[in-house]
Amino acid sequence: MKHLVQNCFGIILVWAAQATAHAQTIYPLNRAEILAGSKFDLKVEFPEGPAAATLRVTINGADASTVVGRSASVVEREEGGNFTAYWVRGAALSKPGRYVVEASAGDRKASVVWEVFDTPAAKAKNVILFIGDGMTLTHRLAARLFSKGMVEGRFGGELAIDDMPNLALVSTSGTDALVTDSANSMSAYTTGHKSCNNALGVYCARNRNSLDHPKVETISEIVKRVRGMAVGVVTTTEIEDATPAAMVAHTRQRADYDDIVKMLFSLQPEVILGGGSVNFLPTSVPGGKRTDNQNYIDKFKEAGYTYVATRTELASTTNSKKRGCPALC
């Protein structure tokens, strides 16, 4: 056991050393997989605050801002820190392939490799993504035991999920920890990018403000922007909680509930069903928690949404409104 602990500790030290070995930090990180045409923020953090004139960032040997079709900005000593930040916000790569990103400042150099992929022509008219928050194969085993029983080593039957034609296993570790949380893991589902614990739709950089970290586009944003599809976010918990919030949110802190409600309003999914009204309502309203004096239930109503608070109201709205009518519950 002593040798095992020492070996694990050695692995952790090597892992940490590899993570901090580069002179610069480039976001998206090495081995990022990016959907062609999706938007993301390219950021490079240069340590020790070098002058803007000494920086060079390229993609496949060409100027990075030219390749992604967006202007770059440089912030020396960003937020008073001991680093210079290079930004290209809202970048996109339209052609699939392998992209090598190199960043240099004087004799300090770093590089990462991105894989940009495309998707086949759309076949499905509708897609429903069910998430069993925290569910693993062990939970499925327990459900099968309780619902079907076992006699002489054989289950009394299978779950519906067992009969699905395809099965895949996903590694849920984040960029900062082997054990992930709901925010990080759900964000990976909705953006295709790994991040750190507590983060939603961003890479975790040095920024102090939780809303200023480099963003990556979510699937909700992509399908509405590119295909004009409707989006529904439905949950049994608070709508601004990490798992449903990952459909729309961009923040380093999953607890930025008031800001997540703003992001919901900005994207305006066609259907929003869940709890958490306290972060939609200002403190001036009984039960409200917002400190910005904004009433987002009223804002959604003004935007054309129907608000329901009971099962009866929901049933009435479903029966009386045309299909596709925005709903906020």
C-alpha positions in Angstrom: 0.0 0.0 0.0 2.9 2.4 0.8 4.4 1.9 -2.6 1.0 2.3 -4.3 0.5 5.7 -2.5 4.0 6.8 -3.5 3.4 5.8 -7.1 0.0 7.7 -7.2 1.7 10.7 -5.6 4.4 10.6 -8.3 1.7 10.4 -11.0 0.0 13.5 -9.6 3.3 15.4 -9.5 4.0 14.5 -13.1 0.5 15.5 -14.1 0.9 18.8 -12.3 4.3 19.4 -13.9 3.0 18.7 -17.4 0.1 21.2 -16.8 2.5 24.0 -15.9 5.4 23.3 -18.2 4.5 25.7 -21.0 5.6 29.4 -21.0 2.2 30.5 -22.2 -1.3 29.2 -21.7 -3.4 28.9 -24.8 -7.2 28.6 -24.7 -8.9 26.4 -26.0 -6.4 23.9 -24.5 -4.3 21.3 -26.3 -6.3 18.5 -28.0 -9.5 20.6 -28.0 -12.1 19.2 -30.4 -14.0 22.1 -32.1 -17.1 21.9 -34.2 -16.6 23.6 -37.5 -18.3 27.0 -37.5 -18.9 27.1 -33.8 -17.8 30.2 -31.9 -15.2 30.4 -29.2 -12.8 32.8 -27.6 -9.1 32.4 -28.3 -7.0 33.6 -25.4 -3.3 33.4 -24.7 -1.9 34.4 -21.3 1.8 35.4 -21.5 3.5 35.4 -18.1 5.5 38.3 -16.7 3.5 40.9 -18.7 5.5 41.2 -22.0 4.7 44.2 -24.2 2.1 43.8 -27.0 4.7 44.5 -29.7 6.7 41.4 -28.7 3.8 38.9 -29.0 3.1 36.6 -31.9 0.2 34.2 -32.2 -0.3 32.0 -35.3 -2.6 29.2 -36.5 -0.9 26.9 -39.0 1.8 29.5 -39.5 -0.5 32.4 -40.3 -1.6 35.3 -38.1 -4.3 33.9 -35.8 -6.8 36.8 -36.1 -6.7 36.5 -39.9 -7.3 32.8 -39.8 -10.4 33.0 -37.5 -11.6 36.2 -39.2 -11.8 38.4 -36.1 -9.7 41.2 -34.7 -7.3 40.6 -31.9 -6.8 42.7 -28.8 -4.0 42.7 -26.3 -4.3 43.7 -22.6 -1.0 44.2 -20.8 -1.1 43.3 -17.1 -4.7 42.2 -17.4 -6.6 43.0 -14.2 -3.4 44.1 -12.6 -1.9 40.6 -12.9 1.6 39.6 -13.9 0.6 38.5 -17.4 -0.4 39.9 -20.7 -3.6 38.7 -22.3 -4.1 38.2 -26.1 -7.8 37.9 -27.1 -9.8 37.0 -30.2 -13.4 36.9 -29.1 -16.1 35.1 -31.1 -13.5 33.2 -33.2 -14.6 30.4 -35.6 -12.9 27.9 -37.9 -15.0 26.8 -40.8 -12.9 24.1 -42.3 -12.4 20.7 -40.6 -8.8 19.6 -40.0 -5.8 19.8 -37.7 -4.8 23.3 -36.5 -1.5 24.1 -34.7 -1.6 27.2 -32.6 1.7 28.7 -31.6 2.3 31.7 -29.2 5.6 33.3 -28.6 7.0 36.3 -26.7 10.7 36.7 -27.2 12.3 33.3 -26.6 9.3 31.9 -24.8 7.1 29.7 -27.0 4.1 27.4 -26.5 1.9 25.5 -28.9 -1.3 23.4 -28.8 -3.1 21.3 -31.4 -6.8 21.5 -32.1 -9.0 19.1 -34.2 -11.8 20.8 -36.0 -14.5 18.4 -37.2 -17.7 18.7 -39.2 -21.0 16.7 -38.9 -23.0 14.9 -41.5 -26.2 16.4 -43.0 -29.0 16.7 -40.4 -31.3 13.6 -40.3 -33.3 14.0 -37.1 -36.1 16.5 -36.9 -36.0 16.7 -33.1 -33.4 15.7 -30.5 -34.1 15.1 -26.9 -31.2 14.9 -24.5 -32.0 13.2 -21.2 -29.5 13.7 -18.3 -29.6 11.5 -15.2 -27.6 13.9 -13.1 -24.9 11.9 -11.4 -26.1 8.6 -12.8 -23.6 5.8 -13.4 -23.7 2.2 -14.4 -24.0 1.4 -10.6 -27.3 3.3 -10.4 -28.6 1.3 -13.4 -27.6 -1.9 -11.6 -29.4 -0.8 -8.5 -32.6 0.2 -10.4 -32.6 -3.2 -12.2 -32.2 -5.1 -8.9 -35.0 -3.2 -7.2 -37.4 -3.2 -10.1 -36.7 -6.6 -11.7 -35.2 -8.7 -8.9 -32.6 -11.4 -9.2 -32.9 -15.2 -8.8 -30.0 -17.5 -9.0 -27.7 -14.9 -10.5 -30.1 -13.8 -13.2 -32.1 -10.6 -13.4 -35.9 -10.9 -13.6 -35.8 -8.5 -16.6 -34.2 -5.6 -18.2 -34.7 -1.8 -18.0 -35.9 0.1 -21.0 -32.5 1.8 -21.1 -30.8 -1.7 -21.4 -32.6 -2.3 -24.7 -31.3 0.9 -26.4 -29.4 0.1 -29.6 -26.2 2.0 -28.8 -24.1 2.5 -25.7 -21.1 4.6 -25.0 -19.0 5.3 -21.9 -17.7 8.9 -21.3 -14.7 10.0 -19.2 -16.0 12.9 -17.1 -12.7 14.1 -15.6 -12.1 17.9 -15.9 -9.0 20.0 -16.6 -8.4 20.5 -12.9 -9.6 17.3 -11.2 -10.1 13.6 -11.8 -13.5 13.9 -10.1 -15.9 16.3 -11.9 -19.0 18.1 -10.8 -22.3 18.7 -12.5 -21.3 22.0 -14.0 -18.1 20.8 -15.7 -19.5 17.5 -16.9 -22.7 18.9 -18.3 -20.8 21.8 -19.9 -18.7 19.1 -21.7 -21.9 17.6 -23.1 -23.3 20.9 -24.3 -20.1 22.5 -25.7 -17.7 19.5 -26.5 -15.0 21.2 -24.5 -13.4 20.0 -21.2 -13.3 22.6 -18.4 -12.7 22.9 -14.7 -15.0 22.2 -11.8 -17.8 24.8 -11.2 -17.4 26.2 -14.8 -20.1 26.5 -17.4 -19.4 27.2 -21.1 -15.9 28.6 -20.5 -12.3 27.7 -20.2 -10.9 28.6 -16.7 -8.3 31.3 -17.2 -6.8 33.8 -14.7 -9.6 36.3 -14.9 -11.0 37.4 -11.5 -14.5 38.2 -12.8 -16.3 34.9 -13.2 -18.0 36.2 -16.4 -14.8 37.2 -18.2 -13.3 33.8 -18.9 -12.9 32.6 -22.5 -16.2 31.3 -23.8 -17.2 28.4 -26.0 -20.6 28.2 -27.8 -23.2 25.8 -26.4 -25.3 23.5 -28.4 -28.4 25.6 -27.7 -26.7 28.7 -29.2 -25.4 26.8 -32.2 -28.7 25.2 -33.2 -30.6 28.5 -32.8 -28.0 30.5 -34.7 -27.1 28.0 -37.5 -30.3 26.0 -38.0 -33.0 28.2 -36.5 -34.2 25.3 -34.3 -36.3 25.7 -31.2 -34.8 24.9 -27.8 -36.5 23.7 -24.6 -34.8 23.4 -21.2 -36.7 21.2 -18.8 -35.5 20.1 -15.3 -36.7 18.7 -12.0 -34.5 21.2 -10.1 -33.9 24.9 -10.3 -33.6 26.1 -13.9 -30.5 28.1 -13.1 -28.8 25.0 -11.4 -25.7 23.7 -13.1 -27.0 20.9 -15.3 -29.9 22.8 -17.0 -27.8 26.1 -16.9 -25.1 24.5 -19.0 -27.4 24.7 -22.0 -27.0 28.5 -22.0 -24.5 29.7 -19.5 -20.9 31.1 -19.7 -19.5 31.6 -16.2 -16.6 30.3 -14.1 -18.9 30.0 -11.1 -22.0 27.8 -11.3 -23.4 29.8 -8.3 -23.8 33.0 -10.5 -27.6 32.3 -10.5 -28.7 35.9 -11.2 -26.3 36.1 -14.2 -27.5 32.7 -15.5 -31.1 33.9 -15.5 -29.8 36.9 -17.6 -28.2 34.4 -20.0 -31.5 32.5 -20.3 -33.3 35.7 -21.2 -30.6 36.6 -23.7 -30.9 33.2 -25.5 -34.7 32.9 -24.9 -35.2 29.1 -25.3 -38.7 28.5 -26.5 -39.6 26.5 -23.5 -38.2 26.8 -19.9 -39.6 24.4 -17.3 -38.2 24.2 -13.8 -37.9 25.7 -10.3 -35.8 28.6 -9.0 -38.2 31.6 -9.3 -36.3 33.3 -6.4 -33.5 34.3 -8.8 -36.0 35.6 -11.4 -37.6 38.0 -8.8 -36.1 41.1 -7.1 -35.8 41.3 -3.3 -38.7 43.8 -3.3 -41.0 40.9 -4.2 -41.7 38.3 -1.4 -39.4 35.3 -1.9 -37.2 37.1 -4.4 -33.4 37.2 -4.2 -32.2 39.3 -7.1 -30.3 42.4 -5.9 -30.4 44.3 -9.3 -34.1 45.2 -8.8 -35.0 43.3 -12.1 -38.1 41.1 -12.4 -37.2 38.5 -15.0 -40.6 36.8 -14.9 -42.1 40.1 -16.0 -39.3 40.5 -18.6 -40.1 37.0 -20.1 -43.8 37.9 -20.1 -43.1 41.1 -22.0 -41.1 39.0 -24.5 -44.1 36.9 -25.3 -43.8 34.0 -22.8 -46.7 32.5 -20.9 -45.9 32.0 -17.2 -47.5 29.2 -15.3 -46.9 28.2 -11.7 -49.2 25.1 -11.3 -49.9 21.9 -13.1 -53.4 23.0 -13.9 -52.1 26.2 -15.5 -49.5 24.2 -17.5 -52.2 21.9 -18.8 -54.4 24.8 -19.7 -51.6 26.6 -21.5 -50.7 23.4 -23.4 -54.3 23.0 -24.6 -55.0 26.6 -25.5 -51.8 27.8 -27.1 -50.4 27.0 -30.5 -47.5 24.6 -30.7 -44.2 26.3 -30.2 -45.6 29.1 -28.0 -42.9 30.2 -25.5 -43.5 29.0 -22.0 -41.9 29.8 -18.7 -42.7 27.7 -15.7 
